[in-house]
Amino acid sequence: MLGLGVGQAIQGRWKSRGWIFTFGELAAFGMIVAASAESDLDENLVGALGVAGWGSLLGLHVWEVADAIVVPGRYNRRVRDLRVKAGLPVNASSFQFDDVRGRTRDLSTGAVIELTFRF
């Protein structure tokens, strides 16, 4: 919720996508400041600049939060599927809650019970 690509930086993805949010939100904030500053600009231009700045800031922030929430799950799912396909052990913390292969999760303790059959 902080913005400026902080979530992507924490996840180690700032170079791939976080920089877009950092520089995009700074540019949007610059438009807002320019629109609110006393200037000799046309009133319509100032209004358009303010609307564009606030719209960009809002749009980028919603995209940023969604990206920080959705992308790690997709990545983890791809890694888990590749590990299963390769026959490698799967880390217990990567289990899905809705897994129907005998895996259950006790939400009160965080413990994982696994039942695996290999033929």
C-alpha positions as CSV (number, residue, x, y, z in Angstrom):
1,M,0.0,0.0,0.0
2,L,3.0,2.3,0.2
3,G,3.4,2.8,-3.5
4,L,6.3,3.8,-5.6
5,G,7.2,0.2,-6.4
6,V,8.1,-0.6,-2.7
7,G,6.1,-3.9,-2.8
8,Q,7.9,-5.0,-6.0
9,A,11.3,-4.0,-4.4
10,I,10.5,-6.1,-1.3
11,Q,9.7,-9.0,-3.6
12,G,12.9,-8.5,-5.5
13,R,11.1,-7.5,-8.7
14,W,11.9,-3.8,-8.9
15,K,14.1,-4.1,-12.0
16,S,11.4,-6.1,-13.9
17,R,8.3,-4.0,-13.1
18,G,8.7,-1.9,-9.9
19,W,10.5,0.9,-11.7
20,I,7.4,1.5,-13.8
21,F,5.5,2.4,-10.6
22,T,8.3,4.4,-9.1
23,F,8.8,6.7,-12.0
24,G,5.2,6.7,-13.2
25,E,3.9,7.7,-9.7
26,L,6.5,10.4,-9.4
27,A,5.6,11.8,-12.8
28,A,1.9,11.7,-11.9
29,F,2.7,13.5,-8.6
30,G,4.7,16.1,-10.6
31,M,1.6,16.7,-12.8
32,I,-0.5,17.2,-9.7
33,V,2.0,19.7,-8.2
34,A,2.3,21.5,-11.6
35,A,-1.5,21.8,-11.8
36,S,-1.9,23.1,-8.3
37,A,1.0,25.6,-8.5
38,E,0.3,29.2,-9.2
39,S,1.1,29.7,-12.9
40,D,0.2,31.6,-16.0
41,L,-1.0,28.5,-17.8
42,D,-4.4,28.3,-19.4
43,E,-7.2,27.2,-17.0
44,N,-8.2,24.3,-19.2
45,L,-4.6,23.0,-19.4
46,V,-4.3,23.2,-15.6
47,G,-7.5,21.3,-15.2
48,A,-6.5,18.6,-17.7
49,L,-3.1,18.3,-16.1
50,G,-4.6,17.9,-12.6
51,V,-7.1,15.3,-13.9
52,A,-4.4,13.4,-15.8
53,G,-2.1,13.5,-12.8
54,W,-4.8,12.2,-10.3
55,G,-6.1,9.6,-12.8
56,S,-2.5,8.3,-13.5
57,L,-1.7,8.2,-9.8
58,L,-4.9,6.2,-9.0
59,G,-4.5,3.9,-12.0
60,L,-0.9,3.1,-11.3
61,H,-1.5,2.6,-7.6
62,V,-4.3,0.1,-8.2
63,W,-2.2,-1.7,-10.8
64,E,0.7,-1.8,-8.5
65,V,-1.2,-3.3,-5.6
66,A,-2.8,-5.9,-7.8
67,D,0.6,-6.7,-9.3
68,A,2.1,-7.1,-5.8
69,I,-0.7,-9.5,-4.8
70,V,-1.2,-11.6,-7.9
71,V,2.2,-12.1,-9.5
72,P,4.0,-13.9,-6.6
73,G,1.2,-16.5,-6.5
74,R,1.4,-17.1,-10.2
75,Y,5.2,-17.4,-10.0
76,N,5.0,-19.8,-7.1
77,R,2.4,-22.0,-8.9
78,R,4.6,-22.2,-12.0
79,V,7.7,-23.2,-9.9
80,R,5.6,-25.8,-7.9
81,D,4.2,-27.3,-11.1
82,L,7.7,-27.5,-12.6
83,R,9.1,-29.1,-9.5
84,V,6.3,-31.7,-9.5
85,K,6.8,-32.4,-13.2
86,A,10.6,-32.9,-12.6
87,G,9.9,-35.2,-9.7
88,L,11.5,-32.9,-7.2
89,P,10.2,-32.5,-3.6
90,V,7.7,-29.7,-3.2
91,N,8.2,-27.3,-0.2
92,A,5.4,-27.6,2.3
93,S,4.8,-23.9,2.3
94,S,3.9,-24.0,-1.4
95,F,0.8,-26.1,-1.0
96,Q,-2.4,-24.7,-2.2
97,F,-5.3,-24.5,0.2
98,D,-7.7,-26.0,-2.3
99,D,-5.4,-28.9,-3.2
100,V,-7.5,-32.1,-3.7
101,R,-4.6,-34.6,-3.6
102,G,-4.9,-35.4,0.1
103,R,-3.2,-32.3,1.4
104,T,-4.9,-30.4,4.2
105,R,-3.9,-27.3,6.2
106,D,-4.7,-26.6,9.8
107,L,-5.2,-22.9,9.8
108,S,-5.0,-22.6,13.6
109,T,-1.4,-24.0,13.9
110,G,-0.1,-23.5,10.3
111,A,0.8,-27.3,10.2
112,V,0.6,-29.2,7.0
113,I,-0.4,-32.8,6.7
114,E,0.5,-34.5,3.4
115,L,-0.6,-37.9,2.1
116,T,1.3,-38.9,-1.0
117,F,1.0,-42.0,-3.1
118,R,3.7,-42.7,-5.7
119,F,3.6,-45.6,-8.2
